[in-house]
């Protein structure tokens, strides 16, 4: 049986996963670098698995084989850059229509657009997008550290430890991609 504290931590973690799912999905469609876009698609799928694990621990039903987080995570791509993580209520999940902004043509959307259209969509360059997701992953991994230490249930603790390790791996992938492109210079 979960403690009240564990239930709250699980609900917070699920919300963080929903945000990660939405951000990876929204950003993946706007990245100019196809390798980065594929990496973000892969990371989004891993975040969906995290959300499924957390939903399962909470005893929440899955929607159509997909976690509730995956089914409900929606954001307006343009709001990512405008608020560095603010969540909106437009279509941004995988397989959904691109978000159109006033004055933007369909040709300027998605991964085939120019760097200028990428910035028009999110307000961020590929480099800034990776910086945002690295900051997000650092925050999420740090939060999981706290939840691991505060979990009374071995099952919850082990799940959080597993997810935390994967979040750290996500951050490492992003860091490596930035380092390869000269966008992160550890001193």
N, C-alpha and C positions, 0 to 999 in steps of 0.2 A: 504494500500500500504506500502510495506517495504521500510525503508530508506536504503541508500547505506551501512551505517554502519551495519545495521541488516543483510543485505545480506552477507556481509563479515563475520560477527559473525556466521551466520548459516552455511556458507561453511566451516569455521574452525571447528565448532562443528561436522559437518558431517564427516570431515576428522578424527577427534578424535574418533568418533564412529566406523569408518571403522577400525581403528587401534585396538580398543578394541575388535571388532568382530573377527578380525584375530588373535589377541593374545589369547583370550579365546579359540577359536577353535583349534589353534595350540597347545597350552599348554594342553588342555583337553585330547588330544590323547596321550600325553607323561607322564601324571601323573601316578604314581604308586598307589596312594591311590584312590580307586574307588569312595569313597564318595566325594573327592575333584573333581574328573573328572566329576561327575554328577552335582556338584555345578557349575563348569565352563561351562558345556553345557547349564545349565539354565541361567546363567549370559549372555552367548553369545546370547541367544534368546531375552533376555531383551534389550541388546544393539542393536539388529536388529530392535526392535520396536522403539527405540530412533531414529535410522537412518531413519526409515519410517516416523516418525513424522517430523523430520527435512526436509526430502525430500519433504514432503507434503507442509510444510511452504514455501519452495523454489519454489514450483510449478513444481518439477521434477517428471517425470513419474516413476512408479514402474515397475520393470522388472519381469514379471511372478508371481505377487503376493508377490514378495520378494523385499526388498529395493535394490536400486542400490548398496548401501554399502554392503549388504549381498552377492549380486551377484558378485561384483568386488573385495571384500576383499580377498587377497591372500598373503601369506607370506611363506617364507621358515622357517620351525621350527628351524633349526640349526642357523639361524641368530638372533633368539631372544636372546640367551645367548651370542652370539658373539658381539652384539651391544646393548644389553638391550633395545630392542624396534625397531631396524632397520627393515624396511620393505623390503622384497624381492618380487620376482614375481614367486614363485613356488606354488604348490597346498597345501593349508592348511585349506580351509573352510570345513564346515561340509559336509559329504558325498563324499568328494573327496579323491583320493588316497593318501596314506602316502608318505611323501617325503623320497626318498632314498638318502643316502650319500655314497660316495665312501667307499668300504670296509665293508658296513653294510648289513647284510642279512635281508630278509623280516621277519624272525622270531624275530629279535631284535626290530621290530617296534611296535608302538601302546601301549595300556595299559597293554598288557600281558607280556611285556618285563621286564628285570631286572632293578634295580636302575642304574646299569652301562650303560644300553642301553638308559635310560632316559637322563642321563648326556651326552651320546654320541650324542643324537639327539639335545638337546637344550643347553648343557653345564651347565645346572642348576639342582639342586636337587628339590624335591617337595617344600621344605622350601624356597629356593631361588625363585622358580616360584611364590609362594604366596607373597613373599616380593616384587617382581617386579610388580605384579598386584595391590598390596596395594598402592605402589608408583604411579602407573598409575591412579588408581581411585582417589587418593588424588589430583593429578594434574588436572584431568578432572573435578572433583567437584569444585575445586578452579576456574578453567576457567569458569564454568557455573555461579559461583557467580558473576564474572565480567560481563558476558553477561546479566544476570538478571538486574543488576544495570544500564546497558547501553542501554536497549531495550526501544524504544519509543512506540512500539505497545503492547497493553495489551495482545493480542493473543500470540505474540512471548514471552513476559515476562512470561506468565503463562506456556507456554510449557517448557521454560527453567527452571522455578521453579520446575515443576513436574519432569523433567529429572534430575535436580540437586539432588533432594530429593532421587530419585532412585539410583543415583551414590553414594550418601552417604550411602545408605543401602547396596550397593554392597561392599563398603569398610568395613562396619561393619561385613558383612558375612565373608569376608576374614580375618579380624582381629580376629573374634571369632574362626574361624577354626584354625588359627595360635596359639591363646591363649590356645585352648583345647589341642593342641599337644605340648605345651611348647616351641613354636617357637617365641613367642612374649612376652616379660616380661616387661609390663609397670611399671615404677619405680616411 
